Amino acid sequence: MIELQWHVVILSKFHTLLRLTPDDQAAWATDKRFARLKDPQGRNYLTLGAGPEGYTQESLVSRINRPNDAAPHSANDYIAIQPSGGGADENAFMRKLLELDSHFPDNLDYDFYPVKGNTRFWERGDGYNSNSYVSGLLTAAGVGPPTLPVDTPGFDKPVPSSFYTVESAARKAGLKR
């Protein structure tokens, strides 16, 4: 089961994340990324999310099981995400999401409230945020981000799919491919 979840950050502005709870628990039993968290039914899960990190908090960084993401969420604050393609395998889709996340460069300009359409670095709100990361990850995985019932600044400004590629990871490492 793949869920797009949210929780309030400030006032009526919400942060989004993805929660991956494999229906096929046995297939993921040896994957240490799933070992830390268990839901009330005893199933292992993990969360994919991003946010600002570092001293100046100017960079958008993705992390598995960020503390606020890993915390239990309300049963009403989620939308189920279906694997891309008709009859797509959930395990394959989870592997794809995790692979795309592993290529994320963790160095994009972070803005709490990114403005859609701003692409020039000197403009206010020209960066991305956690919601941009989630909508971009879903888009890169071939799933159109759903319309959400809460205010999620930046969700309408997805991180471009090119930031979830092997080339993006190589740029992060300072390597040429």
C-alpha positions as CSV (number, residue, x, y, z in Angstrom):
1,M,0.0,0.0,0.0
2,I,1.4,3.4,-1.0
3,E,-0.2,6.4,0.6
4,L,0.3,10.1,0.1
5,Q,-0.1,11.5,3.6
6,W,0.0,15.0,5.1
7,H,0.2,16.8,8.4
8,V,0.0,20.5,9.3
9,V,3.2,22.5,9.5
10,I,1.9,26.0,10.4
11,L,-1.7,27.2,10.6
12,S,-3.5,25.7,7.6
13,K,-0.4,24.8,5.5
14,F,0.4,21.1,5.1
15,H,3.5,19.0,4.5
16,T,3.2,15.9,2.3
17,L,5.1,12.6,2.3
18,L,4.8,9.1,0.9
19,R,4.2,6.1,3.2
20,L,5.1,2.6,1.8
21,T,3.6,-0.3,3.6
22,P,4.2,-3.4,1.5
23,D,1.2,-5.8,1.1
24,D,3.9,-8.4,0.4
25,Q,5.8,-8.0,3.8
26,A,7.9,-11.1,3.1
27,A,9.4,-9.6,0.0
28,W,10.8,-6.7,2.0
29,A,11.6,-8.6,5.3
30,T,15.4,-8.3,4.8
31,D,15.4,-4.6,3.6
32,K,16.7,-2.7,6.6
33,R,14.9,0.5,5.5
34,F,11.6,-1.2,6.5
35,A,12.9,-2.6,9.8
36,R,12.4,0.5,12.1
37,L,8.7,1.3,11.8
38,K,5.6,-0.9,12.4
39,D,1.9,0.1,12.0
40,P,-0.7,-1.0,14.6
41,Q,-1.2,-4.3,12.6
42,G,2.5,-5.1,13.0
43,R,3.4,-4.4,9.3
44,N,6.7,-2.8,8.5
45,Y,6.6,0.5,6.6
46,L,8.8,3.4,5.7
47,T,8.2,7.0,4.7
48,L,9.8,9.1,1.9
49,G,9.9,12.8,2.5
50,A,12.1,15.9,2.3
51,G,12.7,19.2,4.0
52,P,15.3,21.8,4.8
53,E,18.5,20.7,6.5
54,G,21.7,22.1,7.6
55,Y,22.8,25.2,9.5
56,T,21.1,27.7,7.1
57,Q,18.3,25.4,6.0
58,E,18.7,26.5,2.4
59,S,18.9,23.0,0.8
60,L,16.0,20.6,0.2
61,V,17.1,17.2,1.4
62,S,15.2,13.9,1.1
63,R,15.3,11.3,3.9
64,I,13.7,8.0,4.6
65,N,11.8,8.0,7.9
66,R,12.2,11.7,8.8
67,P,10.9,12.0,12.4
68,N,7.7,14.0,11.7
69,D,7.0,11.8,8.7
70,A,7.5,8.5,10.5
71,A,5.1,9.5,13.3
72,P,1.6,8.0,13.0
73,H,-0.8,10.1,10.9
74,S,-4.5,10.4,11.1
75,A,-6.5,7.7,9.2
76,N,-8.3,10.5,7.4
77,D,-5.1,12.3,6.2
78,Y,-4.1,10.3,3.2
79,I,-4.8,9.3,-0.4
80,A,-4.0,5.9,-1.8
81,I,-1.6,5.9,-4.7
82,Q,-1.9,3.2,-7.3
83,P,1.2,1.9,-9.1
84,S,1.7,3.4,-12.6
85,G,0.5,1.4,-15.5
86,G,-2.4,-1.0,-15.7
87,G,-1.8,-4.0,-13.5
88,A,1.6,-2.7,-12.3
89,D,3.2,-4.6,-9.5
90,E,3.2,-2.9,-6.1
91,N,6.7,-4.2,-5.2
92,A,8.1,-3.0,-8.5
93,F,6.6,0.4,-8.0
94,M,8.0,0.7,-4.5
95,R,11.4,-0.3,-5.8
96,K,11.0,2.4,-8.5
97,L,10.1,5.1,-5.9
98,L,13.1,4.1,-3.7
99,E,15.5,4.1,-6.6
100,L,14.3,7.6,-7.8
101,D,14.6,8.9,-4.3
102,S,18.2,7.5,-4.1
103,H,19.2,9.7,-7.0
104,F,17.8,12.9,-5.6
105,P,20.7,15.4,-5.2
106,D,19.7,16.8,-1.8
107,N,21.0,20.3,-2.8
108,L,18.1,22.1,-4.4
109,D,17.3,25.6,-3.3
110,Y,14.7,25.3,-0.5
111,D,11.9,27.8,-0.1
112,F,9.1,27.4,2.5
113,Y,6.6,28.8,0.0
114,P,7.8,28.2,-3.6
115,V,6.0,30.2,-6.2
116,K,4.8,28.3,-9.3
117,G,6.3,29.8,-12.4
118,N,9.4,31.4,-10.7
119,T,12.4,29.8,-12.3
120,R,15.0,32.7,-12.0
121,F,17.2,32.3,-9.0
122,W,16.9,36.0,-8.0
123,E,13.1,35.8,-7.7
124,R,11.4,35.2,-4.3
125,G,10.1,31.6,-4.1
126,D,12.2,30.3,-6.9
127,G,13.1,27.1,-5.1
128,Y,11.2,24.0,-4.0
129,N,9.9,22.4,-0.8
130,S,8.8,19.1,0.7
131,N,5.6,19.2,-1.3
132,S,7.5,19.9,-4.5
133,Y,9.7,16.9,-3.7
134,V,6.7,14.5,-3.3
135,S,4.8,15.7,-6.4
136,G,8.0,15.6,-8.4
137,L,8.8,12.0,-7.2
138,L,5.3,10.8,-8.1
139,T,5.6,12.5,-11.5
140,A,9.1,10.9,-12.1
141,A,7.5,7.5,-11.2
142,G,4.8,8.0,-13.8
143,V,1.9,8.9,-11.5
144,G,0.1,12.2,-11.8
145,P,0.0,13.8,-8.4
146,P,-3.6,13.9,-7.1
147,T,-5.6,16.9,-6.1
148,L,-5.4,17.3,-2.3
149,P,-8.1,18.5,0.0
150,V,-5.6,20.6,2.0
151,D,-3.4,23.6,1.3
152,T,0.0,22.2,0.3
153,P,2.2,25.1,-0.9
154,G,4.7,23.9,-3.6
155,F,2.8,20.8,-4.5
156,D,1.8,22.5,-7.7
157,K,5.5,23.2,-8.5
158,P,7.0,19.6,-8.7
159,V,10.7,19.1,-8.7
160,P,11.6,18.3,-12.3
161,S,11.9,14.6,-13.1
162,S,15.6,15.2,-14.2
163,F,16.5,15.5,-10.5
164,Y,15.6,11.9,-9.8
165,T,18.0,10.4,-12.3
166,V,21.4,8.7,-12.1
167,E,22.9,11.8,-13.8
168,S,21.5,13.9,-11.0
169,A,23.1,11.7,-8.4
170,A,26.4,11.9,-10.3
171,R,26.2,15.7,-10.3
172,K,25.7,15.6,-6.5
173,A,28.8,13.4,-6.1
174,G,30.8,15.7,-8.4
175,L,31.3,12.9,-10.9
176,K,31.0,13.0,-14.7
177,R,28.9,10.4,-16.5
